Each structure stands twice: as structure tokens, then as C-alpha cells.
Amino acid sequence: MTRTWSTVPADEERYRPLYARVLGLRFVNPGGVLCFLFFEGAVALAVLLALAELVTWWAVLVLPAAVAAMVKLNDMVAEMVIRTAAQVPEQERDRFRRQMEPVVGRASVPSTARALPGGVALAGDPTMRATRPAEPPSETERWPDPTRHDPYR
């Protein structure tokens, strides 16, 4: 039986802990130690609480069942999140990645022509780069350096 959304391959299913197989976990993949803590740890905690007479002896049955229900609920939530993320179109994922990436050293160039300092005009092609004029600008036309701020100049 192969599940299309399962994160555990079918041939490795038999090596999973019994706790995970009984609950039918497909997206949450707890290891052996965590399964031991989920089941035997919950039983031990319930026995200790019952011996301390803080709860009735029914807690020995109810607490492990409640922990198992929470683990299964967590698996179902993880399934919904993965399925919802898979339904997002690729273009939306790309747009989201672009928004989340830090953009350093990039600037968008408008497609309309505009004049730059020093008499250089940028055409409507956004791929063209502005170059410095052949003669250096005079002191009055000096281009400001946007990365350096000198208040004494």
C-alpha cells in the first residue's frame, strides 16, 4: 500500500516504531525514543499522578490516549499544511521567494527615458546601463556618492 503524500517510503514502513504505525502517522515521523516517551512516559506519568492521589486510576488509560490523539492531530495538521502549500501555483511561490530574499545592490530601471546627471540619457530599454560621460564632470556637476555621506563637503 503506497500513499502518495506519505513522507516515509513504503519499504521503510516496517522499520518504523509500533506507536507510529498504530497511529498511522504519515507526516510526523517520531523516532524510537520519542515514541517511548509518548506512550510509556505518559503511562508512567499517569501512574505517578494516581499514586500521589492527584487523579483517579482512570488517568492511566486516558492520559496515553490523550497524548496519542494530540500526536495524530499534529500529523493531520501537518498534512493539511503540506497539501495547501502544494496547491499554491509556482508563480506565487516564486513571487514569495523574491519578496523574502534580501535584495542588495539591485535597482529597478523604469522603462521611460529620463536624463541622468552629466547629460547621459537612458533609453526606453530597461537592460541598458548608464555609463559615465567621456569628460569628467566639473566640480559643480559632481555626482553625489549615495553610499558615502560627507557633511563637510
PyRosetta script that sets phi, psi and omega in degrees:
from pyrosetta import init, pose_from_sequence

init()
pose = pose_from_sequence("MTRTWSTVPADEERYRPLYARVLGLRFVNPGGVLCFLFFEGAVALAVLLALAELVTWWAVLVLPAAVAAMVKLNDMVAEMVIRTAAQVPEQERDRFRRQMEPVVGRASVPSTARALPGGVALAGDPTMRATRPAEPPSETERWPDPTRHDPYR")
pose.set_psi(1, 111.6)
pose.set_omega(1, -179.3)
pose.set_phi(2, -104.9)
pose.set_psi(2, 127.9)
pose.set_omega(2, 177.3)
pose.set_phi(3, -99.1)
pose.set_psi(3, 133.9)
pose.set_omega(3, -175.4)
pose.set_phi(4, -73.5)
pose.set_psi(4, -29.6)
pose.set_omega(4, -176.7)
pose.set_phi(5, -98.5)
pose.set_psi(5, -1.7)
pose.set_omega(5, -176.5)
pose.set_phi(6, -69.2)
pose.set_psi(6, 140.7)
pose.set_omega(6, 178.6)
pose.set_phi(7, -90.3)
pose.set_psi(7, -8.0)
pose.set_omega(7, 179.5)
pose.set_phi(8, -105.5)
pose.set_psi(8, 124.5)
pose.set_omega(8, 178.1)
pose.set_phi(9, -60.8)
pose.set_psi(9, 152.1)
pose.set_omega(9, -175.1)
pose.set_phi(10, -63.6)
pose.set_psi(10, -34.7)
pose.set_omega(10, -178.6)
pose.set_phi(11, -74.2)
pose.set_psi(11, -19.0)
pose.set_omega(11, 177.4)
pose.set_phi(12, -94.4)
pose.set_psi(12, -2.2)
pose.set_omega(12, -177.4)
pose.set_phi(13, -61.7)
pose.set_psi(13, -37.2)
pose.set_omega(13, -176.5)
pose.set_phi(14, -72.3)
pose.set_psi(14, -15.8)
pose.set_omega(14, 178.8)
pose.set_phi(15, -91.1)
pose.set_psi(15, -3.4)
pose.set_omega(15, 179.0)
pose.set_phi(16, -73.2)
pose.set_psi(16, 155.4)
pose.set_omega(16, 177.4)
pose.set_phi(17, -61.5)
pose.set_psi(17, 151.9)
pose.set_omega(17, -178.3)
pose.set_phi(18, -59.7)
pose.set_psi(18, -37.8)
pose.set_omega(18, -178.9)
pose.set_phi(19, -59.1)
pose.set_psi(19, -45.3)
pose.set_omega(19, -179.4)
pose.set_phi(20, -69.3)
pose.set_psi(20, -35.8)
pose.set_omega(20, 178.8)
pose.set_phi(21, -70.9)
pose.set_psi(21, -39.2)
pose.set_omega(21, -179.9)
pose.set_phi(22, -65.6)
pose.set_psi(22, -40.5)
pose.set_omega(22, 179.5)
pose.set_phi(23, -76.6)
pose.set_psi(23, -14.0)
pose.set_omega(23, -179.9)
pose.set_phi(24, 69.4)
pose.set_psi(24, 39.0)
pose.set_omega(24, -179.6)
pose.set_phi(25, -71.2)
pose.set_psi(25, 129.1)
pose.set_omega(25, -179.1)
pose.set_phi(26, -113.1)
pose.set_psi(26, -28.5)
pose.set_omega(26, -175.3)
pose.set_phi(27, -113.2)
pose.set_psi(27, -33.8)
pose.set_omega(27, 173.8)
pose.set_phi(28, -88.1)
pose.set_psi(28, 126.8)
pose.set_omega(28, -175.6)
pose.set_phi(29, -123.2)
pose.set_psi(29, 77.0)
pose.set_omega(29, -179.2)
pose.set_phi(30, -73.5)
pose.set_psi(30, 146.8)
pose.set_omega(30, 177.8)
pose.set_phi(31, -81.6)
pose.set_psi(31, -174.2)
pose.set_omega(31, -177.5)
pose.set_phi(32, -65.6)
pose.set_psi(32, -41.0)
pose.set_omega(32, -179.3)
pose.set_phi(33, -66.4)
pose.set_psi(33, -42.5)
pose.set_omega(33, -179.4)
pose.set_phi(34, -66.9)
pose.set_psi(34, -38.5)
pose.set_omega(34, 176.0)
pose.set_phi(35, -64.0)
pose.set_psi(35, -38.8)
pose.set_omega(35, 176.3)
pose.set_phi(36, -61.2)
pose.set_psi(36, -44.0)
pose.set_omega(36, 179.7)
pose.set_phi(37, -67.3)
pose.set_psi(37, -38.0)
pose.set_omega(37, 179.2)
pose.set_phi(38, -62.6)
pose.set_psi(38, -46.2)
pose.set_omega(38, -174.3)
pose.set_phi(39, -91.8)
pose.set_psi(39, -64.3)
pose.set_omega(39, -176.6)
pose.set_phi(40, -66.1)
pose.set_psi(40, -32.7)
pose.set_omega(40, 177.2)
pose.set_phi(41, -66.3)
pose.set_psi(41, -39.6)
pose.set_omega(41, 177.9)
pose.set_phi(42, -67.7)
pose.set_psi(42, -38.7)
pose.set_omega(42, 177.3)
pose.set_phi(43, -64.7)
pose.set_psi(43, -46.1)
pose.set_omega(43, -179.7)
pose.set_phi(44, -62.0)
pose.set_psi(44, -42.1)
pose.set_omega(44, 178.0)
pose.set_phi(45, -63.2)
pose.set_psi(45, -42.0)
pose.set_omega(45, 179.3)
pose.set_phi(46, -64.8)
pose.set_psi(46, -39.7)
pose.set_omega(46, 178.5)
pose.set_phi(47, -64.7)
pose.set_psi(47, -44.2)
pose.set_omega(47, 178.6)
pose.set_phi(48, -62.2)
pose.set_psi(48, -41.6)
pose.set_omega(48, 177.9)
pose.set_phi(49, -65.9)
pose.set_psi(49, -36.5)
pose.set_omega(49, 178.7)
pose.set_phi(50, -71.0)
pose.set_psi(50, -39.3)
pose.set_omega(50, 177.6)
pose.set_phi(51, -66.0)
pose.set_psi(51, -31.7)
pose.set_omega(51, 177.0)
pose.set_phi(52, -81.3)
pose.set_psi(52, 0.8)
pose.set_omega(52, 179.7)
pose.set_phi(53, 57.8)
pose.set_psi(53, 33.8)
pose.set_omega(53, 173.9)
pose.set_phi(54, -88.1)
pose.set_psi(54, -26.1)
pose.set_omega(54, 177.3)
pose.set_phi(55, -136.3)
pose.set_psi(55, 168.1)
pose.set_omega(55, 176.0)
pose.set_phi(56, -81.1)
pose.set_psi(56, 172.2)
pose.set_omega(56, -178.6)
pose.set_phi(57, -70.8)
pose.set_psi(57, -12.3)
pose.set_omega(57, 175.5)
pose.set_phi(58, -65.4)
pose.set_psi(58, -21.8)
pose.set_omega(58, -179.7)
pose.set_phi(59, -64.0)
pose.set_psi(59, -24.9)
pose.set_omega(59, 178.3)
pose.set_phi(60, -64.5)
pose.set_psi(60, -29.9)
pose.set_omega(60, 176.3)
pose.set_phi(61, -91.1)
pose.set_psi(61, -36.9)
pose.set_omega(61, -173.2)
pose.set_phi(62, -76.0)
pose.set_psi(62, -41.2)
pose.set_omega(62, -175.8)
pose.set_phi(63, -63.7)
pose.set_psi(63, -47.4)
pose.set_omega(63, 175.9)
pose.set_phi(64, -63.2)
pose.set_psi(64, -34.2)
pose.set_omega(64, 176.9)
pose.set_phi(65, -67.3)
pose.set_psi(65, -37.8)
pose.set_omega(65, 178.2)
pose.set_phi(66, -67.6)
pose.set_psi(66, -39.5)
pose.set_omega(66, 177.6)
pose.set_phi(67, -64.7)
pose.set_psi(67, -42.9)
pose.set_omega(67, 178.7)
pose.set_phi(68, -63.3)
pose.set_psi(68, -38.6)
pose.set_omega(68, 178.1)
pose.set_phi(69, -65.0)
pose.set_psi(69, -39.2)
pose.set_omega(69, 178.5)
pose.set_phi(70, -67.4)
pose.set_psi(70, -39.3)
pose.set_omega(70, 178.7)
pose.set_phi(71, -65.6)
pose.set_psi(71, -43.1)
pose.set_omega(71, 178.5)
pose.set_phi(72, -65.8)
pose.set_psi(72, -38.8)
pose.set_omega(72, 177.0)
pose.set_phi(73, -63.2)
pose.set_psi(73, -40.3)
pose.set_omega(73, 177.4)
pose.set_phi(74, -62.6)
pose.set_psi(74, -39.3)
pose.set_omega(74, 177.7)
pose.set_phi(75, -64.7)
pose.set_psi(75, -40.5)
pose.set_omega(75, 179.2)
pose.set_phi(76, -67.1)
pose.set_psi(76, -38.3)
pose.set_omega(76, 177.0)
pose.set_phi(77, -65.5)
pose.set_psi(77, -42.3)
pose.set_omega(77, 177.8)
pose.set_phi(78, -61.8)
pose.set_psi(78, -37.4)
pose.set_omega(78, 177.6)
pose.set_phi(79, -63.8)
pose.set_psi(79, -44.0)
pose.set_omega(79, 179.7)
pose.set_phi(80, -64.1)
pose.set_psi(80, -39.6)
pose.set_omega(80, -179.9)
pose.set_phi(81, -65.2)
pose.set_psi(81, -43.7)
pose.set_omega(81, -179.2)
pose.set_phi(82, -67.1)
pose.set_psi(82, -42.1)
pose.set_omega(82, 179.3)
pose.set_phi(83, -66.6)
pose.set_psi(83, -38.3)
pose.set_omega(83, 178.4)
pose.set_phi(84, -66.8)
pose.set_psi(84, -40.9)
pose.set_omega(84, 178.4)
pose.set_phi(85, -65.8)
pose.set_psi(85, -31.5)
pose.set_omega(85, 179.2)
pose.set_phi(86, -72.4)
pose.set_psi(86, -21.3)
pose.set_omega(86, -179.1)
pose.set_phi(87, -84.3)
pose.set_psi(87, -12.1)
pose.set_omega(87, 179.8)
pose.set_phi(88, -70.7)
pose.set_psi(88, 128.6)
pose.set_omega(88, -179.6)
pose.set_phi(89, -61.2)
pose.set_psi(89, 153.8)
pose.set_omega(89, -177.8)
pose.set_phi(90, -60.3)
pose.set_psi(90, -35.7)
pose.set_omega(90, -179.2)
pose.set_phi(91, -66.8)
pose.set_psi(91, -34.6)
pose.set_omega(91, 177.4)
pose.set_phi(92, -69.0)
pose.set_psi(92, -38.1)
pose.set_omega(92, 177.4)
pose.set_phi(93, -64.2)
pose.set_psi(93, -41.0)
pose.set_omega(93, 178.1)
pose.set_phi(94, -64.8)
pose.set_psi(94, -42.3)
pose.set_omega(94, 179.2)
pose.set_phi(95, -62.6)
pose.set_psi(95, -41.3)
pose.set_omega(95, 179.0)
pose.set_phi(96, -64.6)
pose.set_psi(96, -41.9)
pose.set_omega(96, 178.7)
pose.set_phi(97, -62.9)
pose.set_psi(97, -40.0)
pose.set_omega(97, 178.7)
pose.set_phi(98, -65.0)
pose.set_psi(98, -37.2)
pose.set_omega(98, -179.8)
pose.set_phi(99, -70.5)
pose.set_psi(99, -31.6)
pose.set_omega(99, -176.3)
pose.set_phi(100, -86.0)
pose.set_psi(100, -17.9)
pose.set_omega(100, 179.2)
pose.set_phi(101, -77.5)
pose.set_psi(101, 138.0)
pose.set_omega(101, 174.0)
pose.set_phi(102, -71.8)
pose.set_psi(102, 130.0)
pose.set_omega(102, -179.4)
pose.set_phi(103, -101.5)
pose.set_psi(103, 115.7)
pose.set_omega(103, -178.7)
pose.set_phi(104, -122.7)
pose.set_psi(104, 126.7)
pose.set_omega(104, 174.5)
pose.set_phi(105, 77.6)
pose.set_psi(105, 18.5)
pose.set_omega(105, 178.4)
pose.set_phi(106, -120.3)
pose.set_psi(106, 143.7)
pose.set_omega(106, 176.2)
pose.set_phi(107, -141.1)
pose.set_psi(107, 140.1)
pose.set_omega(107, 177.2)
pose.set_phi(108, -80.7)
pose.set_psi(108, 140.7)
pose.set_omega(108, -179.5)
pose.set_phi(109, -107.4)
pose.set_psi(109, 123.8)
pose.set_omega(109, 179.7)
pose.set_phi(110, -66.5)
pose.set_psi(110, 153.1)
pose.set_omega(110, -177.3)
pose.set_phi(111, -80.7)
pose.set_psi(111, -11.3)
pose.set_omega(111, 178.5)
pose.set_phi(112, -83.6)
pose.set_psi(112, 150.7)
pose.set_omega(112, -180.0)
pose.set_phi(113, -74.6)
pose.set_psi(113, 143.0)
pose.set_omega(113, 177.2)
pose.set_phi(114, -149.2)
pose.set_psi(114, 158.3)
pose.set_omega(114, -178.9)
pose.set_phi(115, -93.0)
pose.set_psi(115, 138.9)
pose.set_omega(115, 177.2)
pose.set_phi(116, -106.0)
pose.set_psi(116, 161.5)
pose.set_omega(116, 177.5)
pose.set_phi(117, -59.1)
pose.set_psi(117, 141.1)
pose.set_omega(117, 179.1)
pose.set_phi(118, 93.1)
pose.set_psi(118, 7.4)
pose.set_omega(118, 175.7)
pose.set_phi(119, 83.1)
pose.set_psi(119, 9.8)
pose.set_omega(119, 179.3)
pose.set_phi(120, -88.9)
pose.set_psi(120, 129.5)
pose.set_omega(120, 178.8)
pose.set_phi(121, -106.9)
pose.set_psi(121, 140.5)
pose.set_omega(121, 178.8)
pose.set_phi(122, -102.4)
pose.set_psi(122, 125.5)
pose.set_omega(122, -177.5)
pose.set_phi(123, -74.4)
pose.set_psi(123, -178.9)
pose.set_omega(123, -177.3)
pose.set_phi(124, -73.1)
pose.set_psi(124, -9.6)
pose.set_omega(124, 179.9)
pose.set_phi(125, -78.1)
pose.set_psi(125, 117.5)
pose.set_omega(125, -176.8)
pose.set_phi(126, -71.6)
pose.set_psi(126, -10.0)
pose.set_omega(126, 179.5)
pose.set_phi(127, -87.2)
pose.set_psi(127, -12.0)
pose.set_omega(127, 179.6)
pose.set_phi(128, -72.1)
pose.set_psi(128, 143.7)
pose.set_omega(128, 178.4)
pose.set_phi(129, -108.3)
pose.set_psi(129, 142.0)
pose.set_omega(129, 177.0)
pose.set_phi(130, -77.4)
pose.set_psi(130, 137.5)
pose.set_omega(130, 177.7)
pose.set_phi(131, -115.5)
pose.set_psi(131, 159.1)
pose.set_omega(131, 178.7)
pose.set_phi(132, -72.5)
pose.set_psi(132, 148.3)
pose.set_omega(132, 177.7)
pose.set_phi(133, -66.0)
pose.set_psi(133, 161.7)
pose.set_omega(133, -177.5)
pose.set_phi(134, -63.3)
pose.set_psi(134, -43.5)
pose.set_omega(134, 179.5)
pose.set_phi(135, -93.0)
pose.set_psi(135, 141.5)
pose.set_omega(135, 179.5)
pose.set_phi(136, -66.9)
pose.set_psi(136, 146.0)
pose.set_omega(136, -180.0)
pose.set_phi(137, -69.9)
pose.set_psi(137, 155.0)
pose.set_omega(137, 178.1)
pose.set_phi(138, -74.1)
pose.set_psi(138, 173.1)
pose.set_omega(138, -178.0)
pose.set_phi(139, -62.1)
pose.set_psi(139, -32.1)
pose.set_omega(139, -178.7)
pose.set_phi(140, -76.7)
pose.set_psi(140, -25.7)
pose.set_omega(140, 179.9)
pose.set_phi(141, -99.8)
pose.set_psi(141, 15.4)
pose.set_omega(141, -174.6)
pose.set_phi(142, -60.1)
pose.set_psi(142, 134.1)
pose.set_omega(142, 179.5)
pose.set_phi(143, -73.0)
pose.set_psi(143, 134.2)
pose.set_omega(143, 177.0)
pose.set_phi(144, -74.6)
pose.set_psi(144, 144.2)
pose.set_omega(144, 176.9)
pose.set_phi(145, -91.6)
pose.set_psi(145, 110.0)
pose.set_omega(145, -174.7)
pose.set_phi(146, -69.7)
pose.set_psi(146, -16.8)
pose.set_omega(146, -179.0)
pose.set_phi(147, -89.5)
pose.set_psi(147, -13.3)
pose.set_omega(147, -177.3)
pose.set_phi(148, -123.9)
pose.set_psi(148, 130.7)
pose.set_omega(148, 178.5)
pose.set_phi(149, -114.1)
pose.set_psi(149, 113.1)
pose.set_omega(149, -179.9)
pose.set_phi(150, -116.0)
pose.set_psi(150, 103.2)
pose.set_omega(150, -176.5)
pose.set_phi(151, -71.1)
pose.set_psi(151, -14.4)
pose.set_omega(151, -176.5)
pose.set_phi(152, -93.5)
pose.set_psi(152, 5.7)
pose.set_omega(152, -179.3)
pose.set_phi(153, -96.4)
pose.dump_pdb("model.pdb")
